[in-house]
Amino acid sequence: MFNKSRTEDKPHGERNGESDFNDQLIVSQVVSGQKDLFRLLVRQHEKAVYGMGLSFLRNPEDASDFTQDVFLKAYRSLAHFEGRSRFSTWLYKIAYNTALNEVNRRKEYHSLAQEDANKLLSSDETPERIALRNAASEAVQKAIKELPERFRICIDLYFFYDRSYQEIEAITGIPVNTIKSHVFRSKIILREKLECLSEN
């Protein structure tokens, strides 16, 4: 999970070129007056925005309200999207800032690591494999919690949202070198924790 190949140095067009182009095209059409097409952007990115809301707020109803709020803000600000970044990066920045404002009034941020690990479980698992996966999930969560709280979002955006370092900087405002440092540190911590788990 944590050694997957990255696409840091590839141009955006080589990664999600078709999706990015479609987003840009839809944005231009919405701004030019075809406002009903905004629903296509919602359909494309709703799941990711909802996931971010759920990881921050930990409540499906709150995450749904959060998702509606984010897309409303995006719709109102769409004319200011200049296309210098991916639309998804611009949208995630709105979502991130909205989530931070909300979580500051509520409780601390929780990582998506738990949700991601739970997805690995299936009804075909034996009790032994379920126990092992649960232990791995706990180890991952504990390792991520050892990182400074304000940097945990970097780990989520990198591993679970597949964002590049540059995109994470655009979303969070955290310098790329700091993001790289914390991602590197998290890999070491996670590897050590999981190696200890496998030895036991």
N, C-alpha and C positions, 0 to 999 in steps of 0.2 A: 504494500500500500504506500510505503514511504520512499520507495526507490523507483517510482515510475519515471519514465522518460519525460523530460521537460522540453518546452518549446520556447525557452527564453529568448533565443537569438533569431528565431524565425520571424519574418514579417507577418503582421496580422493576416495578410491575404493568404498566406500559406496555411494558416491554422483554421480560421473560421471565416474565410473570405466570403463564401456565399451567404452565410447568415448575417455577417456584418453589412454586406452590400444591401441585402433585403431590408435590414433595419434602417440604414441610411435612406433608402428609397422611400420607405414608409414614412419616416420622419419628414422628409421634404414634402411628401404629399399631404400629410396632416397639417403642416405649417402653411401650405398653400391653400388650405380650405377644406380638404377631404377629411374632416375631423373624425368621421365614423371609423376610419382605418386605424385609429389609435388602438382599437380593440385587438388588432393583430399583434401589436407590441406587447400588450398585456398578456395575450395568450402565449407568446414566445417566452416571456421572462417572469411570469407570475409565480411559477413553482420556485424559482431561485430566490425571489424576493420574499416569498412566504417562508422559505427555509431559513433565511437570515432573521426574519422576525421571530420565528419559533426558537431559534438558538438564543436570541437575546431575551425574549419575554416568557418563554416556556409555557405558553398557554395558547391553544389553537384559536380561541376566539380573539384574543389580543393580537395574535399573529395575522389573522384575517383583517382586523381593523387596521393594523399596521400596513398591510399590503395595499389596502385601498388608499390609505393616506399617502403612501409613497407614490403610487401611480397618479394620484390627484396632483401632488406636487410636481411630478415629472410632466404631466400634461400642461400645467400652468406655466412651466418653465421651458417648454419644448422649443420655443422660438430662440432661446438662448443657447441651444445645443449647436456647437459650431462644427462638429464632425472631426475634431482633431484627435479624438480618442474613440474607442469603440462605444457604441450606444450603451452596451451593457455595463461598461466601466463607469460611464456618466451616471447611469441609473443606480448602480451599486453605491456610488458616492452619496447620492441622495438618500438611499436606504440606510447606509452606515450612519450618516449624520442624524437621521431621524431616529434610528435605534439608540444612538448614544444619548440623545436628548431624553428619550423615554426611560432608558435604563438608569440614568442618573437620578431619576425621580422614583425609581423602584428598587432594583436589586442588581447584584453583580452579573456580569456577562457569563454565560455558559457556552462551552464549546460544542460544536457539532460532532465531536468525536464519538459521543455516546450514540447518537442517531446513526452515524456511519457504521459503527461496529455492530449495532443491532441489526442492520440490514444484512450482515453476513450470515445471520442465523437462518436456518430453514427448518421446515417441519420434518425433514429427513434426517436431521442430526441425531446422533446417539447421545445419551446423557453425558458420556465422557467428553465428546467433542463440544457439546454445549457448555460444559463446565470450563473447558479450556478456553473457548472463545470468550466466555464471560470474564474469565480471569485476565485475558488479553485486553479486553475492553476496559476493565478497571485499571490495568497498568497504563494504558494509553491515556486515560482520563487523568490519572494521578500525575503522570509525567507532564502533561500539558499544564496542569494546575501549578506545577512548580515554576512555570514561567511567570514573569510579571503580568498582571491581569491585563494591562492596556495593550500588550503585545499578542494576546491569545488570538485576536481577530486575524492577525497576520498568518497564523498557522492555519486557521480555518479557510481563509481566502486562498492560500497557497495549495493546501492539500485537498480541500473538499469543494472549493469553487473553481479550482484550476486556473487561478489568476497568476500572471507573471509578476515579478518583483516591481516592474515599472507600473503595472496596473494597480498593485496594492498601494504603492506610493500615491498614485492619483486618487485612489479611493479614501485613504486614511490620512494622508499628509505626512506619514512617517518616512524618513529618508531611506532610500534603497539599501544603503550599506547596513543600516540598523535592522531592516527587514531580513536581509541575508544572514546577519549574525544570529538573529533569533530563530530563523528557520534551521540554520546549521546546528545551533545549540539544541533545538528540539529533536532533531534527528539523532544526535548523540544520546540524549536522555532516553528517548524512546527505544533506541537500539539496546542500550544497557538494560533497561527495564525488561524488555521482551526476551533478551538473552538470559537474564536471571530466571525469568519465568519458565523458559524452555528447559533450563538446567534442572529446575525443581520438578 
